[in-house]
Amino acid sequence: MRFVNRVPAVTVLLLVQHALMAFADPLPPSVDPFYTPKNNDWKDKEPGYIIDHRPIELPSLVSDNNTENPLTAHQLLFVTRNASNLPATSLTTVIRPQYADPDRLVSYQVAYDAPDVNCSPSLGVQRGSQGNARLWNQIQMAFILPYLLSNEQPVGKRPFLNIPDYEGNNAAFTVGPQSGYHTLDSIRAALNSHNYTSINPGARTVLFGYSGGRIASEWASELHASHAPDLNIAGAAIGGPPPNITKTFIQVNGAGSQLGIWVILGMMNAFHELDSFIRNDIQTQYSSSFLGPLTVCSNPKPKPPSIPPKANVTTWFKSGDEFLFRFKHILDENGVMGRLINQTHKPNFPLYIYQGTSDNLTAPIGDTDRPVGDYCRAGADVTYLRYIGRNHGQTIIAGMYPAWKWITARLNGVSDPAPRCSVEDVTKDDAEDDNEIKQDDSDVAGQEFGDDLANEALFGENGSL
């Protein structure tokens, strides 16, 4: 266990090394014609219908030399739904590791956390991608390390990997229903892709996502009963949740204000009325800073000004925080987890949820206790781990190995031995804590990895937007 806890930090360094290698640039989603259907025939198709497909090249994500890459990948343009449950399209990337089992699929929702479509995983995981999209997405492949390696231990034959652009082509970061629809329909598309990928249509599927990826994974779980009850999902492992987007904005405002701005911009991308109000309400001197993250992966010239982490963003608006109240219905309907769960509307697969009790990025631990309680009262199977005293970055390191074990058991068809609804407090009472990556949650730039390197991975090479 001690060795396993050291692996992620070492692997992050290795992945950065490969992320920095230069290849021919693939086209970003904003200008790549593959992201746009050639006609409107798709609008009458069922969710998960594959409109178009293409093979792509991946960098050598797990090797420290230039030997042949054991990973191959295919991208699928598929039919899905937007935040208003209207027909839309999105992309997903299906990766095949060496020795992959066509009856296993892990849907990995990467925490790309940005209101810019050019941050999407479909671009970032490609060989030759550049800038923040490359760093953000390729580094996070460390979080599914066992499923990328080419031997069969310790998790058995490797599953195929499904990595969706769950924010969609409008980069609707934190818009829960859209993220859920896109995730579920990306899985449908992956299971429909046998002719291109060799995945079996009935493959056992497990979802995994941390932090921003947790948004998509939780909402997919919440919408499963109504939108995709036919999907063969064996479980969902979801960690570091932001269960209430409004509370997340309030929590980080003045401590990690970049994240709060990204949250509001993601909602603006999906809802015109909120977008129009914010653009008219922002004071002129703050407009460039506030709107700058809309191009965080698009390499604009000149670059927008940086956002001070301790800025009180509500003072940037003429009406202060009025938008939180005027658009409460939008923020609640699309940003509060657990609202749709009841005894007749719950996932038919087990959930594994974990969060640090000192997580100062997402919300107080009590805000995660609430939707967990909603799931439990509805009769869902939930294993809930509360990592006592750990913050956002520390929890992903501490919780990674147990999550791998749980995911692997679900892929193997092993029943969860925990009671139908169990809660466990995990304390820092052993020496392994000395091996964990340390960070201060007030530094949002380190939210996923917990070290200085994360500043480049998440906020650009200069540690800022």
C-alpha positions as CSV (number, residue, x, y, z in Angstrom):
1,M,0.0,0.0,0.0
2,R,2.8,2.4,0.8
3,F,4.3,1.8,-2.7
4,V,0.9,2.3,-4.3
5,N,0.5,5.7,-2.6
6,R,3.7,6.9,-4.2
7,V,2.8,5.9,-7.7
8,P,0.5,8.8,-8.6
9,A,3.0,11.5,-7.9
10,V,5.7,9.8,-9.9
11,T,3.3,9.1,-12.7
12,V,2.2,12.7,-12.8
13,L,5.8,13.8,-13.4
14,L,6.2,11.2,-16.1
15,L,3.0,12.2,-17.8
16,V,4.0,15.8,-17.8
17,Q,7.3,14.9,-19.5
18,H,5.4,13.2,-22.3
19,A,2.8,16.0,-22.4
20,L,5.5,18.4,-23.2
21,M,6.7,16.5,-26.3
22,A,6.0,18.3,-29.5
23,F,3.9,16.6,-32.3
24,A,1.9,17.9,-35.2
25,D,-1.1,19.9,-33.8
26,P,-4.5,18.3,-34.1
27,L,-7.3,20.8,-34.8
28,P,-9.1,22.2,-31.8
29,P,-12.9,21.5,-31.5
30,S,-13.8,25.1,-32.3
31,V,-12.5,24.7,-35.8
32,D,-12.3,20.9,-36.4
33,P,-15.1,20.0,-38.9
34,F,-15.4,16.5,-37.4
35,Y,-17.3,18.0,-34.4
36,T,-20.1,19.3,-36.7
37,P,-22.5,16.8,-38.4
38,K,-22.5,17.0,-42.1
39,N,-26.3,17.1,-42.3
40,N,-29.4,17.2,-40.0
41,D,-30.3,13.5,-40.3
42,W,-29.0,12.8,-36.8
43,K,-31.8,14.9,-35.1
44,D,-34.2,12.0,-35.5
45,K,-31.8,9.4,-34.1
46,E,-31.8,7.8,-30.6
47,P,-29.3,8.9,-28.0
48,G,-26.0,7.1,-28.5
49,Y,-26.4,6.9,-32.3
50,I,-22.9,7.2,-33.9
51,I,-23.0,10.0,-36.5
52,D,-19.3,9.7,-37.4
53,H,-16.1,8.1,-36.3
54,R,-12.3,8.3,-36.7
55,P,-9.1,6.8,-35.4
56,I,-6.7,9.1,-33.5
57,E,-3.2,8.9,-32.3
58,L,-2.3,9.0,-28.6
59,P,1.0,10.0,-27.0
60,S,2.9,7.4,-25.1
61,L,1.1,8.1,-21.8
62,V,2.7,5.4,-19.6
63,S,6.2,4.8,-21.1
64,D,9.4,6.6,-20.3
65,N,10.8,6.0,-23.8
66,N,9.7,6.2,-27.4
67,T,8.7,2.5,-27.8
68,E,5.5,1.6,-29.6
69,N,2.4,2.9,-27.8
70,P,0.3,0.0,-26.4
71,L,-2.8,2.2,-26.5
72,T,-5.0,2.8,-29.6
73,A,-8.0,5.1,-29.7
74,H,-11.1,5.9,-31.7
75,Q,-13.4,8.9,-31.5
76,L,-17.1,8.9,-31.9
77,L,-19.5,11.8,-32.8
78,F,-22.8,10.8,-31.2
79,V,-26.3,11.9,-30.6
80,T,-27.2,13.1,-27.1
81,R,-29.3,15.8,-25.2
82,N,-28.4,19.2,-24.0
83,A,-29.3,20.8,-20.6
84,S,-32.9,21.4,-21.8
85,N,-33.2,17.7,-22.9
86,L,-33.2,18.7,-26.6
87,P,-31.2,16.9,-29.3
88,A,-27.5,17.7,-29.4
89,T,-24.2,16.1,-30.4
90,S,-21.0,15.5,-28.6
91,L,-17.7,13.5,-28.8
92,T,-16.2,10.7,-26.9
93,T,-12.8,9.0,-27.1
94,V,-12.6,5.2,-26.8
95,I,-9.2,3.9,-25.8
96,R,-8.1,0.3,-26.1
97,P,-5.2,-0.7,-23.9
98,Q,-3.1,-3.8,-24.7
99,Y,-4.8,-7.0,-23.7
100,A,-8.1,-5.2,-23.3
101,D,-11.2,-7.3,-22.5
102,P,-14.1,-6.4,-24.8
103,D,-16.6,-7.2,-22.1
104,R,-15.2,-4.5,-19.8
105,L,-15.6,-0.7,-20.1
106,V,-14.6,2.1,-17.7
107,S,-16.2,5.4,-18.4
108,Y,-13.7,7.9,-17.1
109,Q,-15.0,11.5,-16.7
110,V,-11.9,13.6,-16.7
111,A,-12.0,16.8,-14.6
112,Y,-11.3,19.2,-17.3
113,D,-13.3,22.0,-15.5
114,A,-13.3,24.8,-18.0
115,P,-15.8,26.9,-20.0
116,D,-13.8,26.6,-23.2
117,V,-14.6,23.8,-25.6
118,N,-10.9,23.7,-26.7
119,C,-10.1,22.2,-23.2
120,S,-12.1,19.1,-24.1
121,P,-10.6,15.6,-23.6
122,S,-11.2,14.7,-27.2
123,L,-8.4,17.2,-28.1
124,G,-6.3,17.0,-24.9
125,V,-5.6,13.3,-25.0
126,Q,-4.5,13.4,-28.7
127,R,-0.8,13.2,-29.7
128,G,0.3,16.6,-30.6
129,S,-2.2,18.6,-28.6
130,Q,-0.9,21.7,-27.0
131,G,-1.1,24.0,-23.9
132,N,-3.6,23.6,-21.1
133,A,-5.8,21.1,-23.0
134,R,-2.8,18.7,-23.3
135,L,-1.5,19.2,-19.7
136,W,-4.9,19.0,-18.1
137,N,-6.1,15.9,-19.8
138,Q,-3.0,13.8,-20.3
139,I,-1.8,14.2,-16.7
140,Q,-5.1,13.0,-15.3
141,M,-4.6,9.7,-17.1
142,A,-2.5,8.9,-14.0
143,F,-5.8,8.5,-12.1
144,I,-6.7,5.4,-14.1
145,L,-3.1,4.1,-14.1
146,P,-3.9,0.3,-13.6
147,Y,-6.2,0.4,-16.6
148,L,-3.5,1.9,-18.9
149,L,-0.7,-0.6,-18.2
150,S,-0.2,-3.5,-20.5
151,N,0.2,-6.5,-18.1
152,E,-2.7,-8.2,-16.4
153,Q,-2.0,-7.5,-12.8
154,P,-3.3,-6.3,-10.4
155,V,-6.7,-5.6,-12.0
156,G,-7.1,-8.5,-14.5
157,K,-7.5,-7.9,-18.2
158,R,-7.7,-4.2,-19.0
159,P,-11.1,-2.6,-19.7
160,F,-11.7,-0.4,-22.7
161,L,-11.8,3.3,-21.6
162,N,-14.6,5.7,-22.6
163,I,-13.6,9.4,-22.1
164,P,-16.5,11.7,-23.0
165,D,-16.6,15.4,-23.7
166,Y,-19.4,15.6,-21.1
167,E,-19.5,19.4,-21.1
168,G,-20.6,19.3,-24.7
169,N,-19.8,21.5,-27.6
170,N,-20.8,24.6,-25.6
171,A,-18.4,23.8,-22.7
172,A,-21.2,23.8,-20.1
173,F,-19.0,23.3,-17.1
174,T,-21.0,22.4,-13.9
175,V,-24.3,22.0,-15.8
176,G,-25.3,18.8,-14.2
177,P,-28.1,17.4,-16.4
178,Q,-26.2,18.0,-19.6
179,S,-23.1,16.3,-18.2
180,G,-25.2,13.4,-17.1
181,Y,-26.9,13.0,-20.5
182,H,-23.6,13.3,-22.4
183,T,-22.0,10.7,-20.1
184,L,-24.8,8.1,-20.4
185,D,-25.1,8.6,-24.2
186,S,-21.3,8.4,-24.7
187,I,-21.5,5.0,-23.0
188,R,-24.3,4.0,-25.4
189,A,-22.1,5.1,-28.3
190,A,-19.1,3.2,-27.1
191,L,-21.2,0.1,-26.7
192,N,-22.5,0.7,-30.3
193,S,-19.0,0.9,-31.7
194,H,-18.1,-2.7,-32.0
195,N,-17.3,-2.4,-35.7
196,Y,-14.7,0.2,-35.0
197,T,-13.4,-0.6,-31.5
198,S,-14.4,-4.3,-30.9
199,I,-16.2,-3.5,-27.6
200,N,-19.0,-6.0,-27.0
201,P,-22.4,-4.3,-26.9
202,G,-23.2,-5.8,-23.5
203,A,-19.9,-4.9,-21.8
204,R,-20.0,-4.4,-18.1
205,T,-19.5,-0.7,-17.4
206,V,-18.2,1.2,-14.4
207,L,-18.1,5.0,-14.1
208,F,-15.3,6.9,-12.4
209,G,-14.8,10.7,-11.9
210,Y,-13.2,13.0,-9.3
211,S,-14.0,16.6,-8.6
212,G,-15.3,18.1,-11.9
213,G,-15.5,14.6,-13.3
214,R,-17.6,13.7,-10.3
215,I,-20.3,16.1,-11.6
216,A,-20.8,14.1,-14.7
217,S,-20.6,10.7,-12.9
218,E,-23.1,11.7,-10.2
219,W,-25.6,13.2,-12.6
220,A,-25.3,10.2,-14.9
221,S,-26.1,8.1,-11.9
222,E,-29.0,10.4,-11.0
223,L,-30.4,10.3,-14.5
224,H,-29.8,6.6,-15.2
225,A,-33.3,5.5,-14.2
226,S,-35.1,8.0,-16.5
227,H,-32.7,8.4,-19.4
228,A,-30.8,5.2,-19.8
229,P,-32.2,2.3,-17.6
230,D,-31.2,-0.1,-20.3
231,L,-27.5,0.5,-19.9
232,N,-25.5,-2.3,-18.2
233,I,-23.8,-0.2,-15.5
234,A,-22.1,-2.2,-12.7
235,G,-21.2,0.8,-10.5
236,A,-20.0,4.4,-10.2
237,A,-17.0,5.5,-8.2
238,I,-17.2,9.3,-7.6
239,G,-15.1,11.5,-5.4
240,G,-14.4,15.1,-4.3
241,P,-17.9,16.3,-5.2
242,P,-19.2,19.8,-5.6
243,P,-22.8,19.0,-4.6
244,N,-24.1,22.5,-4.8
245,I,-22.7,24.9,-7.4
246,T,-23.9,28.0,-5.7
247,K,-22.3,27.0,-2.4
248,T,-19.1,26.1,-4.3
249,F,-19.0,29.6,-5.8
250,I,-19.5,31.2,-2.3
251,Q,-17.0,28.8,-0.8
252,V,-14.1,29.7,-3.1
253,N,-14.9,33.4,-3.6
254,G,-12.0,35.3,-2.1
255,A,-9.9,32.1,-1.7
256,G,-9.8,30.4,-5.1
257,S,-11.8,32.8,-7.2
258,Q,-10.7,31.4,-10.5
259,L,-12.8,28.2,-9.9
260,G,-15.9,30.3,-9.0
261,I,-15.6,32.3,-12.2
262,W,-15.3,29.1,-14.2
263,V,-18.5,27.8,-12.5
264,I,-20.5,30.8,-13.5
265,L,-19.1,30.9,-17.1
266,G,-20.1,27.3,-17.6
267,M,-23.6,28.0,-16.6
268,M,-23.6,31.1,-18.9
269,N,-22.6,28.9,-21.8
270,A,-25.7,26.9,-21.4
271,F,-28.3,29.5,-20.5
272,H,-28.7,32.7,-22.6
273,E,-30.6,34.7,-20.0
274,L,-27.9,34.2,-17.4
275,D,-25.2,35.0,-20.0
276,S,-27.0,38.2,-21.1
277,F,-27.5,39.4,-17.5
278,I,-23.9,38.8,-16.4
279,R,-22.4,40.5,-19.5
280,N,-24.5,43.6,-18.9
281,D,-23.9,43.6,-15.1
282,I,-20.1,43.1,-15.1
283,Q,-18.2,46.4,-14.5
284,T,-16.1,47.3,-17.5
285,Q,-12.7,47.2,-15.7
286,Y,-13.3,43.6,-14.8
287,S,-14.8,42.3,-18.0
288,S,-11.6,41.0,-19.6
289,S,-10.6,39.2,-16.4
290,F,-14.0,37.6,-15.8
291,L,-14.6,36.5,-19.4
292,G,-10.9,35.5,-20.0
293,P,-11.4,31.8,-19.1
294,L,-13.7,31.4,-22.0
295,T,-10.5,31.1,-24.0
296,V,-8.3,29.3,-21.4
297,C,-7.3,26.6,-23.9
298,S,-7.6,28.6,-27.1
299,N,-4.3,30.5,-27.0
300,P,-5.8,34.0,-27.5
301,K,-3.5,36.9,-28.4
302,P,-3.2,39.0,-26.3
303,K,-3.8,36.8,-23.3
304,P,-6.5,38.0,-20.9
305,P,-5.4,39.3,-17.5
306,S,-5.0,36.9,-14.7
307,I,-7.6,36.4,-12.0
308,P,-6.3,37.1,-8.5
309,P,-7.1,34.0,-6.4
310,K,-8.3,36.1,-3.5
311,A,-10.5,38.5,-5.5
312,N,-14.0,39.1,-4.2
313,V,-15.7,38.5,-7.5
314,T,-19.1,39.7,-6.4
315,T,-17.7,43.3,-6.2
316,W,-17.0,43.1,-9.9
317,F,-20.7,43.3,-10.6
318,K,-22.9,46.4,-10.5
319,S,-25.5,44.5,-8.5
320,G,-23.1,42.4,-6.4
321,D,-24.3,38.8,-6.0
322,E,-27.8,39.4,-7.2
323,F,-27.3,36.9,-10.0
324,L,-27.2,34.1,-7.4
325,F,-30.8,34.9,-6.4
326,R,-32.2,36.1,-9.7
327,F,-31.2,32.8,-11.4
328,K,-31.5,30.5,-8.4
329,H,-33.9,28.3,-10.4
330,I,-31.2,27.7,-13.0
331,L,-28.4,27.2,-10.5
332,D,-30.5,24.8,-8.4
333,E,-32.0,22.7,-11.2
334,N,-28.6,22.3,-12.9
335,G,-26.2,22.5,-10.0
336,V,-27.7,20.8,-6.9
337,M,-27.1,17.0,-6.7
338,G,-29.6,14.6,-5.4
339,R,-32.7,16.5,-6.3
340,L,-34.0,13.8,-8.6
341,I,-33.5,10.8,-6.3
342,N,-36.4,9.0,-4.8
343,Q,-37.6,5.4,-4.3
344,T,-38.8,5.1,-7.9
345,H,-36.0,7.1,-9.4
346,K,-32.6,5.8,-8.4
347,P,-29.7,4.0,-10.0
348,N,-29.9,0.2,-10.1
349,F,-26.1,-0.1,-9.5
350,P,-23.9,0.6,-6.5
351,L,-22.2,3.9,-5.7
352,Y,-18.8,4.4,-4.1
353,I,-18.5,8.0,-2.9
354,Y,-15.6,9.6,-1.1
355,Q,-14.6,13.1,0.0
356,G,-12.2,14.8,2.5
357,T,-13.8,16.4,5.5
358,S,-11.4,19.4,5.1
359,D,-12.1,19.9,1.4
360,N,-12.4,23.7,1.1
361,L,-12.9,23.8,-2.7
362,T,-16.2,22.0,-3.2
363,A,-18.3,22.6,-0.1
364,P,-18.5,21.6,3.5
365,I,-18.7,17.8,4.0
366,G,-22.2,18.2,5.2
367,D,-23.3,19.2,1.7
368,T,-22.1,15.8,0.5
369,D,-23.7,14.0,3.4
370,R,-27.1,15.4,2.2
371,P,-27.3,13.8,-1.3
372,V,-25.7,10.6,0.1
373,G,-28.6,10.5,2.6
374,D,-31.0,11.1,-0.3
375,Y,-29.6,8.0,-2.1
376,C,-29.7,5.9,1.0
377,R,-33.3,6.8,1.9
378,A,-34.3,6.0,-1.7
379,G,-32.9,2.5,-1.3
380,A,-29.8,2.9,-3.4
381,D,-26.6,0.9,-2.6
382,V,-24.0,3.4,-1.4
383,T,-20.5,3.0,0.1
384,Y,-19.5,6.4,1.5
385,L,-16.0,7.2,2.8
386,R,-15.2,10.4,4.6
387,Y,-11.5,11.1,4.7
388,I,-11.1,12.9,8.0
389,G,-8.8,16.0,7.9
390,R,-7.9,15.6,4.3
391,N,-8.4,18.3,1.7
392,H,-9.3,18.1,-2.0
393,G,-5.8,17.1,-3.3
394,Q,-4.9,14.8,-0.5
395,T,-8.2,12.8,-0.8
396,I,-7.6,11.9,-4.4
397,I,-4.2,10.4,-3.5
398,A,-5.5,8.7,-0.3
399,G,-8.6,7.4,-2.0
400,M,-7.2,6.3,-5.3
401,Y,-6.1,2.8,-4.4
402,P,-9.3,1.9,-2.6
403,A,-11.3,3.2,-5.6
404,W,-9.2,1.1,-8.0
405,K,-10.0,-2.0,-5.9
406,W,-13.7,-1.2,-5.8
407,I,-13.8,-0.5,-9.6
408,T,-12.0,-3.8,-10.3
409,A,-14.3,-5.8,-8.1
410,R,-17.3,-4.4,-10.0
411,L,-15.7,-5.2,-13.3
412,N,-15.1,-8.7,-12.1
413,G,-18.8,-9.1,-11.1
414,V,-18.1,-9.3,-7.4
415,S,-20.9,-8.0,-5.2
416,D,-20.1,-5.1,-2.9
417,P,-19.7,-6.7,0.5
418,A,-20.7,-3.4,2.3
419,P,-24.2,-3.1,3.7
420,R,-26.8,-1.4,1.4
421,C,-25.8,2.0,2.8
422,S,-22.6,2.3,4.7
423,V,-20.6,5.3,6.0
424,E,-17.0,5.0,7.1
425,D,-14.7,7.7,8.5
426,V,-11.1,7.1,7.3
427,T,-8.6,8.7,9.8
428,K,-5.0,9.7,9.3
429,D,-3.6,7.3,11.8
430,D,-0.7,5.6,9.9
431,A,2.7,6.6,8.6
432,E,1.5,6.4,5.0
433,D,0.3,10.0,5.3
434,D,4.0,11.0,5.0
435,N,4.0,9.8,1.5
436,E,1.0,11.8,0.3
437,I,1.2,14.9,-1.7
438,K,0.5,18.0,0.5
439,Q,-1.3,21.1,-0.5
440,D,-3.3,24.0,0.7
441,D,-6.9,24.0,-0.5
442,S,-6.8,27.8,-0.8
443,D,-4.5,27.3,-3.8
444,V,-7.1,26.3,-6.4
445,A,-4.4,25.8,-9.0
446,G,-3.4,22.6,-7.1
447,Q,-6.9,21.2,-6.8
448,E,-6.3,17.9,-8.6
449,F,-2.7,17.0,-7.8
450,G,-1.5,19.0,-4.9
451,D,1.9,20.3,-6.0
452,D,3.5,23.2,-8.0
453,L,3.3,21.1,-11.1
454,A,-0.4,21.2,-11.0
455,N,-0.4,25.0,-11.4
456,E,0.9,24.4,-14.9
457,A,-1.5,21.5,-15.5
458,L,-4.6,23.3,-14.5
459,F,-3.9,27.0,-15.0
460,G,-1.3,27.2,-17.7
461,E,2.4,27.4,-17.9
462,N,2.6,30.6,-15.9
463,G,0.3,29.5,-13.2
464,S,-2.5,31.8,-14.3
465,L,-5.2,32.0,-16.9
